[in-house]
Amino acid sequence: MQNKRSRPMIERPTYLVESVDNALRLLQMLRDLGSVRLKDAAEELGIAPSTAHRLFAMLLYRGFAVQDEKRRYHPGPAMGAGPALRGWTREFTDWSRPHMEALAGECGETVNLVIRVGAQVRFLLSAESSEMLRVSDRQGQVLAAERTAGGKILLAQLGRDTLAQLYLRPDDRADAGSWPGDRRMPRTQFDRFVHELDNCRSSGFAINLQQTEAGIAAFGMVIRNHARRTLGAISVAVPVVRYAQHLRGPLVTQMRNAVAGIEADVAVIEP
């Protein structure tokens, strides 16, 4: 007799979107094998290496894969990311949207809204610039917090003990090797990182200069509610060729004005 709680076997769809199926199979390979070469993936899927490369490029872009120095692919931060479990994020996104769109129009760059979940940041929303040379939409991505401008300014709100739990390598692992997703740092590196975050907190904004992607820089600023509890951050992503002009120009002031507007609207939101 069939258990009432059991689910019927899911049958293979009669119509397959081949590229979607191949991308999902790549995700399964990353999950089950942990390390995948481009050639092996192409052979397993029965596709050309150039096609496998394009599929992996999208997984890299969305944070589902990372690549090591030997050009092997490994599971990315989005692979281990469960749901945020925060019902307030929809309201947070809706209230932030008009301010982000206004800021994108004012500064001519792409504006992102992020929240921190552990050592990761999630991009909830992007307001894309209309400039020909611009940073593209990042909505839905999950990235390592310490490598992003929004993530850094959010980490800067934490105490040293909390940061140590996230990033300090235990003494008994001091000689341990690292893998592409490992964020643990030896003490000297950790101390430099904490000093960097102290500077971010003092200045009121953080900078990512080509840490997540070559040719891209970003500025991050925290968003709080009426009780001064951290909700998330906005980041403005810019092509690195325009980084210096924004660093000297009005961008930081424009961001502060946008944050003030967002904070007035999200004042009563409780994370």
C-alpha positions, -999 to 999 in steps of 0.1 A, spaced: 0 0 0 14 34 -10 23 58 18 0 87 16 29 111 22 50 98 -7 50 118 -39 45 103 -73 75 98 -95 82 129 -116 83 119 -152 107 133 -178 90 162 -196 80 154 -232 94 188 -243 129 196 -231 145 230 -232 179 216 -240 201 245 -229 182 246 -195 185 209 -191 223 210 -198 227 239 -173 209 219 -147 230 188 -154 261 209 -149 248 220 -116 243 184 -106 279 175 -117 292 204 -96 272 192 -66 281 155 -69 317 157 -81 329 190 -65 354 197 -93 347 196 -130 369 202 -161 354 218 -191 364 189 -214 348 164 -190 316 184 -188 313 187 -226 319 149 -230 294 140 -203 267 163 -219 276 154 -254 280 191 -264 309 211 -279 334 226 -254 324 261 -267 288 254 -257 299 241 -223 320 271 -218 290 294 -225 269 275 -200 296 277 -173 300 314 -180 264 319 -170 268 298 -139 299 319 -129 280 351 -135 251 340 -113 274 327 -85 266 290 -90 302 282 -100 337 294 -93 369 286 -112 403 279 -97 438 287 -110 438 254 -129 406 265 -146 386 237 -130 350 246 -120 338 242 -84 304 249 -67 299 286 -62 284 304 -32 249 303 -47 250 265 -46 249 264 -8 226 293 -4 193 284 12 163 308 13 169 341 31 138 334 53 131 371 56 96 381 47 105 418 50 128 418 20 99 422 -5 87 454 12 124 465 15 128 460 -23 96 478 -32 103 509 -11 139 511 -23 132 507 -60 122 543 -69 151 558 -50 175 534 -68 161 542 -102 164 579 -94 200 575 -83 208 554 -114 195 582 -136 213 609 -116 248 592 -115 245 573 -148 255 540 -132 239 507 -122 226 506 -86 221 474 -66 203 465 -34 219 438 -13 214 420 20 239 400 39 233 364 49 263 351 68 294 355 47 274 361 15 255 390 0 224 385 -21 215 410 -48 178 417 -44 173 443 -71 193 462 -98 184 495 -113 205 494 -145 221 524 -161 211 535 -196 247 543 -205 262 524 -234 292 513 -213 276 501 -180 276 473 -155 248 448 -162 220 437 -139 231 416 -109 197 407 -95 196 372 -81 234 368 -77 249 355 -45 286 366 -39 311 365 -11 304 395 11 341 404 17 347 409 -21 318 433 -27 313 469 -18 278 463 -4 291 433 15 321 452 30 300 480 44 276 455 59 304 435 74 318 468 88 287 470 110 297 438 128 319 434 159 353 418 158 341 387 175 314 381 149 339 388 121 363 363 137 336 336 136 331 342 99 366 347 87 394 340 112 411 307 106 415 286 137 451 281 149 449 243 143 441 251 106 469 276 101 486 253 77 455 240 61 450 243 24 422 264 9 396 256 -17 379 281 -40 350 288 -16 370 290 16 369 324 33 389 317 64 420 339 68 452 336 88 454 361 116 476 386 98 453 388 69 423 389 92 437 419 111 443 438 78 407 430 68 393 442 101 414 474 97 399 479 62 364 475 75 371 500 103 381 525 76 349 518 57 328 524 88 346 557 95 342 570 60 306 557 57 311 538 24 331 509 11 349 503 -22 354 472 -43 380 478 -70 380 449 -94 377 423 -66 347 405 -80 352 412 -117 380 427 -138 371 462 -151 344 468 -125 345 489 -94 317 497 -69 308 519 -40 287 506 -11 266 523 16 246 508 45 208 512 49 192 512 84 158 514 99 145 539 125 162 519 153 195 521 135 194 483 128 211 473 96 187 462 68 210 461 38 230 483 15 230 499 -19 260 497 -42 268 516 -73 287 496 -98 308 514 -123 332 506 -152 367 510 -138 375 537 -164 350 559 -146 361 550 -111 385 579 -105 360 605 -117 333 591 -93 357 590 -64 365 627 -68 329 636 -80 295 639 -64 286 601 -64 291 596 -26 269 626 -18 243 613 -43 244 579 -26 239 595 8 209 614 -4 194 582 -19 200 563 13 183 590 33 153 587 11 152 549 14 157 551 52 127 575 55 105 550 37 118 518 53 120 532 88 94 508 103 107 477 87 121 452 112 145 425 100 
